[in-house]
Amino acid sequence: MNPEVSVDVLVIGGGPGGTPAALALASAGQRVLLAESGPGLGGTCLFEGCIPSKIFRETAARRRDLACAREFGLSLPDAATAAVDWATVQARRHRILSARAQAALAHARTLSQLEVLFGRARLTGPRTALVELPEASQRVRFERAILSTGSVPNSLPIPGADHPGVLDSARLIGIGFVPDSLVLIGGGPIGIEMAQIFAMLGSQVTVLESADRILKPVDSVLADRLQRRLTADGIAIEVGARVLSIDGEANRHRVAYATGAGQERDIEAGIVAIVAGRHPAVAGLGLETTAVQYDRHGVKVDATLQTGEEGIYATGDLIGHPMFAHWATSQALALAGHLLGESVTFPRPEFNSAVIFSSPELGMAGLTEEAARAAGIDVGVVEYDYAGDARAQIAGDADGLLRLIYRREDMGVVGVHALVAGASDLMGEAALAIRAGVTLPDLAGAIHPHPTLTEAFGLAARAVLGKR
């Protein structure tokens, strides 16, 4: 056991909800200890979520583009059946992840006030903690603490779900081959992204979703449109499906399920993956030694992200939805400013933005039409069909739709939702517009470059205002 150390701030968790706060506080002169139990700084986003899945998607999308080469005047031999060297894909994933983790650690170590320990940390009281290290554990006394341990994949009470051959989202990322067939249990963002990735790589994919549609919290018009696209691309989707059991061996499984109509069916697949979301990682944190309150939805915090124990704060996935890396980072930076005595504005869900990296991408910012009406806001909706859009046509994928949600009383934009190839690049402007209180006349008056996808903002706004 090493001698006890005293710090101003202990940060437990080196992901996007912890590291930015640690860096900001240490840069301001606070003595900070950052404890991370994983292989490096970066958290779920880097090692299990955002980054590795997009690495896979890049390979899948390039394979799809090869198959469409003739449409762009390119003649390539065997383009439609390009073989996938999965070992190379995985090696590229490891290389990118390692480089990013090393760069983050190198940056952290430039700050003399910041110490990074790789070990599992747990609270032992309201102002003490223990970091379990490979050689000797470290006792820590702190003035304040930030808990940001992220989330872990959900498990489901399905007979056979604990079979070694049934994967969760983290183990699916580490799979050593492209399966010939794949059943994904869960039609949320993780399930839909993975469904399209593996379908583009050559797998026969089935998605089983218990709700009445995929992507339940997403704009329903765009979710339905995306579901039709998935189906047209050969992905089987069964909504209202209740999985009854999973049987089989390591490389061949049979999934039995009941349809929404009550019929019992089964399907065989080489790989079954449960991708039914994630839940806050509270286990082993030692919360029982403090006044921190939590339930299955996460740690309870107030408007300043402080828990029930004064001086202990929490950020990111640990406090529940929304679970996005950029949301956690925004919270972390706001909290760091707050702890330094600055006047800050903490993130608000109605200003958040997100992207589902489907094909085409589905971007969202602010409120959906359903959420706005549920909140009692009298809203109008204007749509822009990308079928007639110059940039979308040039890119070769004009299957898309933009929906602007606005308050009728003042034309203020409260939601922007887009399904189009390139939607991810629209959400920065969308989030800024909502946060800044931009109105439809503002969008109509802005000069958007041509030909770009952003022109749709101005064109849609002008349509509402009766301008052409």
ZIVENZI-V249599 format. One record per residue. RES is the residue in one letter. PHI is phi in degrees with one decimal (* if undefined). Layout:
res = {RES/RES}
phi = {PHI/PHI}
//
This chain:
res = {M/N/P/E/V/S/V/D/V/L/V/I/G/G/G/P/G/G/T/P/A/A/L/A/L/A/S/A/G/Q/R/V/L/L/A/E/S/G/P/G/L/G/G/T/C/L/F/E/G/C/I/P/S/K/I/F/R/E/T/A/A/R/R/R/D/L/A/C/A/R/E/F/G/L/S/L/P/D/A/A/T/A/A/V/D/W/A/T/V/Q/A/R/R/H/R/I/L/S/A/R/A/Q/A/A/L/A/H/A/R/T/L/S/Q/L/E/V/L/F/G/R/A/R/L/T/G/P/R/T/A/L/V/E/L/P/E/A/S/Q/R/V/R/F/E/R/A/I/L/S/T/G/S/V/P/N/S/L/P/I/P/G/A/D/H/P/G/V/L/D/S/A/R/L/I/G/I/G/F/V/P/D/S/L/V/L/I/G/G/G/P/I/G/I/E/M/A/Q/I/F/A/M/L/G/S/Q/V/T/V/L/E/S/A/D/R/I/L/K/P/V/D/S/V/L/A/D/R/L/Q/R/R/L/T/A/D/G/I/A/I/E/V/G/A/R/V/L/S/I/D/G/E/A/N/R/H/R/V/A/Y/A/T/G/A/G/Q/E/R/D/I/E/A/G/I/V/A/I/V/A/G/R/H/P/A/V/A/G/L/G/L/E/T/T/A/V/Q/Y/D/R/H/G/V/K/V/D/A/T/L/Q/T/G/E/E/G/I/Y/A/T/G/D/L/I/G/H/P/M/F/A/H/W/A/T/S/Q/A/L/A/L/A/G/H/L/L/G/E/S/V/T/F/P/R/P/E/F/N/S/A/V/I/F/S/S/P/E/L/G/M/A/G/L/T/E/E/A/A/R/A/A/G/I/D/V/G/V/V/E/Y/D/Y/A/G/D/A/R/A/Q/I/A/G/D/A/D/G/L/L/R/L/I/Y/R/R/E/D/M/G/V/V/G/V/H/A/L/V/A/G/A/S/D/L/M/G/E/A/A/L/A/I/R/A/G/V/T/L/P/D/L/A/G/A/I/H/P/H/P/T/L/T/E/A/F/G/L/A/A/R/A/V/L/G/K/R}
phi = {*/-74.2/-59.5/-63.1/-113.5/-114.5/-133.8/-72.9/-136.3/-102.6/-113.1/-104.9/120.3/-102.9/-92.9/-67.6/-94.1/-116.7/-58.4/-59.6/-67.0/-61.0/-63.5/-64.7/-68.1/-65.6/-62.9/-88.5/101.7/-74.9/-83.5/-124.1/-115.8/-110.3/-110.2/-131.1/-88.3/-86.6/-75.3/-176.8/-75.4/144.6/68.3/-56.3/-56.0/-75.4/-95.5/-128.8/-125.6/-50.3/-73.7/-61.6/-66.1/-74.7/-64.0/-62.0/-62.6/-62.8/-63.2/-62.2/-66.7/-69.2/-65.8/-63.8/-63.5/-61.8/-65.8/-100.2/-58.3/-61.3/-61.5/-99.7/83.2/-112.8/-108.5/-121.9/-69.3/56.3/-62.8/-72.2/-124.6/-56.1/-71.8/-105.3/-91.9/-66.9/-62.3/-69.3/-60.5/-67.5/-63.8/-64.7/-58.7/-59.9/-64.7/-67.7/-62.7/-63.1/-63.6/-69.2/-65.8/-65.2/-65.2/-64.2/-68.1/-61.4/-65.0/-60.9/-77.8/-79.4/-97.9/-66.5/-87.2/-115.0/-113.1/-110.9/-118.6/-100.9/-173.1/-84.8/-105.2/-142.9/-71.7/-116.6/172.2/-64.2/-138.0/-135.1/-152.2/-128.4/-107.7/-83.4/-107.9/-57.8/-101.0/-146.3/-71.0/-117.8/-85.2/-131.6/-113.5/-133.7/-86.4/-141.5/-136.9/-120.9/-98.3/-149.2/-87.9/75.4/-142.5/-131.2/-61.4/-69.6/-107.8/-125.4/-77.8/-109.7/-54.6/95.6/-67.8/-90.7/-62.8/-55.7/-85.2/-96.3/-99.6/-101.2/-63.9/-66.5/-72.7/-65.9/-61.0/-90.9/-58.8/-92.3/-159.1/-91.0/-68.8/-69.9/-145.9/-146.2/-109.1/-107.7/-95.4/131.7/-113.0/-87.6/-56.1/-64.1/-62.0/-69.9/-61.0/-66.9/-59.1/-71.9/-58.9/-72.2/-65.4/-68.6/-86.4/115.5/-79.1/-89.3/-115.9/-126.2/-113.5/-111.1/-122.9/-75.8/-75.3/-81.2/-160.0/-74.7/50.6/-53.7/-76.9/-84.6/-44.9/-65.4/-63.4/-73.6/-62.1/-64.3/-67.0/-66.6/-61.4/-63.5/-66.0/-60.7/-63.3/-64.1/-86.0/95.6/-87.9/-82.1/-125.6/-121.1/-94.2/66.8/-94.9/-112.0/-73.9/-96.2/-166.1/-130.4/-127.3/135.9/-113.4/-56.1/-115.1/-153.3/-129.8/-121.8/-107.2/-99.4/-149.3/-105.3/-76.2/-61.2/-86.1/91.2/-79.5/-97.1/-135.9/-144.7/-143.1/-101.7/-157.2/-69.4/-131.3/-118.8/-128.3/-93.2/-125.0/-95.0/83.1/-137.2/-134.1/-56.7/-89.3/-95.6/-62.9/77.5/-84.0/76.0/-62.4/-67.0/-88.9/-132.0/-94.9/-64.7/-105.3/-158.4/-144.0/-66.5/-88.6/128.5/-74.7/-84.0/-134.2/-94.2/-66.2/-102.8/70.3/-84.0/-81.9/-69.0/-100.5/-55.3/92.1/-111.6/-119.2/-142.8/-139.2/68.4/-58.1/-60.1/-102.3/97.8/-73.7/-77.7/-105.1/-136.4/-61.0/-68.0/-66.9/-62.9/-64.0/-61.2/-63.8/-60.4/-68.8/-63.9/-64.7/-59.2/-61.0/-61.6/-68.7/-89.0/84.3/-83.0/-86.7/-127.8/-110.7/-76.3/-57.4/-120.2/-54.8/-71.4/-106.1/-74.6/-131.8/-161.0/-135.9/-98.3/-85.4/-84.9/-132.8/-73.9/-65.4/-120.1/-106.6/-143.7/-145.5/74.4/-89.7/-77.6/-58.7/-63.7/-66.5/-64.9/-66.7/-64.2/-83.9/83.5/-89.6/-80.9/-117.8/-115.7/-132.6/-123.4/-117.3/-129.1/-89.8/-73.3/-59.0/-101.0/-87.5/-62.9/-65.9/-64.6/-66.1/-62.6/-70.0/89.2/-143.2/-97.4/-83.9/-166.0/-150.2/-108.5/-126.3/-102.6/-103.7/-137.2/-72.9/-68.1/-65.5/-133.7/64.2/-70.8/-79.2/-115.7/-158.4/-133.3/-137.5/-136.1/-118.8/-169.1/-62.5/105.2/-59.4/-59.2/-79.4/-90.1/-74.8/-64.6/-62.9/-63.2/-63.4/-64.4/-60.7/-70.0/-64.2/-83.8/73.3/-66.0/-107.4/-60.2/-59.9/-63.1/-64.3/-65.1/-85.6/-72.2/-95.0/-96.2/-67.6/-119.8/-94.5/-139.1/-68.5/-69.3/-54.9/-59.6/-59.7/-68.2/-65.5/-65.6/-63.4/-64.7/-64.1/-66.6/-81.8/77.3/-104.5/-122.9}
//
